[in-house]
Amino acid sequence: MNLKTMLAALALLAAPVTASATGGTWCDAEDANLSFHFKTVHSRDGSGAWFGIEGDLTTKFGTLPDHLARFQIKDENLTQRWVGREGVLLEIQKYDAEPFRSVKLTVTTKPVEDEDATYEGTYELRITAGDDDAEAYVTRSGKVACSGD
């Protein structure tokens, strides 16, 4: 057997092992409160590693500064994360220290019966402005859908 054939055979044998070692999760919500899109890749080896985190969150109400009302979701914004057969839990947060303002999105879902890797649930969007504004402390909620592989 020549070297090219041997390398091709090894690549084919290794491909299923690599593919089963990772999975992906993505979630979306779009309504009068927010626009939210999220995706990530995570390991299935028990280490709990998440990587390739991408997403965006845009609030559609209130008087937040632009960098809090609309931002790209990065690893440092993801303060809680969990995915399993029982559902998906995400907590995304961004804040300013002076004056204190924060945007916190919590996503909680459960599996959809008879549909593999499909989850439905709710989100809670909590905005704290830290001033005397009428919308200084606002909580809104809505529906969210997630999928995975």
N, C-alpha and C positions, 0 to 999 in steps of 0.2 A: 504494500500500500504506500503510495507516495505521500509526501508531507501535506500537500493541499487537500487531499481526500481525508487524511487523518484530522486535520484542523477543522474541516467542514463537519465531520462526524462529531467531534468534540463540541463544537458550537451548537449543533442540533441537540445533543444530549443535555447541555447545560441550560439551554433556553427555558424549558419548563420549570426548572428549579429556581431560576432567577425570577421568572414571572410570578410564581406563587409566593415569593418572599415579600412582595409589596402589594399594596392595594391603594385605592384612591377613594376619596370622599368629596362630594360637592354639594352645596346647599344654595338655595335661592329663595328670596322673598321680594315681592314688589307690590306696594300698595300706597295709600295716601300718607303713611308715616315714614316710609323708607324705601330705599333700593339697596339690596344686599345680595352680593354674589361672592361665593367662597369655594376654593378647591385646594386640595392638598394630597400628597402621597404619604403613606405611612407604612411602617414595617409590620410584618406579621410574625416576627420572630420572638415576640414577647418583650422586646426592649422598649416599646412604646414610642420609638422615634418617629417624628413627623418632619417632613421636609418638602420643599417646593411649595410653600404656603403662598397662595395668591388670593386676592379678593379686593373688593371695594365696598364701602359703606357710605351712603348718602342719606342724611336725614332731610326730611321734606317739610319741616316746621321749625319754629323757634328762631332765636336770634344768636346762634352760636357763631363764632368766628369761622371763616371758611375752612381753615385747616382742621377744625373739629367736626364741622358739618359735613365734610366730604373728604374721605381719606382712603388711601390704599392700605389694605390689611397686610401686615407683616408679622413675622414670628413674635416680635416683642409686644404686639397688640393682643395676642392669643394667650389669655391668662389661665384658662381652663380648657382642656380638650379630652375628649373620650369618644370612642366609637366601638360598638360591639353589636352582638345579636339583639341586645335589649334596646338599642337606640343610639342616638348621637347627642352629645352635649358639647356646646361651644360657648365660651365666654370671651368676648372681644372688648377691649377697653382702650381708650385714648384719653389723655387728660393734660391740662395745663396746671402748673403749680401756683402761679401768681397772675391774676386772681385764680382761685381754684375753680376749674370747670372740668367736667368729664362727660364722656359718652360711653355707655356700657350696654352692650347687646348680649343677651343670653338666649341661646337657641337650645330647646329641649324637644326631642322627637322620640317616637316609638315606631317600631316596624309596621308596615302596612301588611295586613294578613294576605296570604297567598301571593305575595310579590317579593321575590328575593331582592335584598339590598335596596329596598325603597322605604323611606321613612317620612312620616308626616308629623307635624307638631306645631308648636308655637314659639314665637320669639317675644322677649320683653326688652324694650328699648328704654333705658333710663338716662335722662339728661339732668345733670346738676350744674347750674350756672354759678352758684356761690355768691349771688348778689340779691338785691331786692326786686329783681325783675319778676313780672307776673308768671313767667315760665321758668323760674329759677329751679324748680324741681318738678320734672315732668316724667311720667311713665306712660308709655304706649305699648300696645301689644297687637299681634296679628298672627297669621298663619305662615308656616315655612315648610318647604319640602327639601329633602336631602336624598341622595342616592350614593351608592358605593359599589365597589367591586372587590 
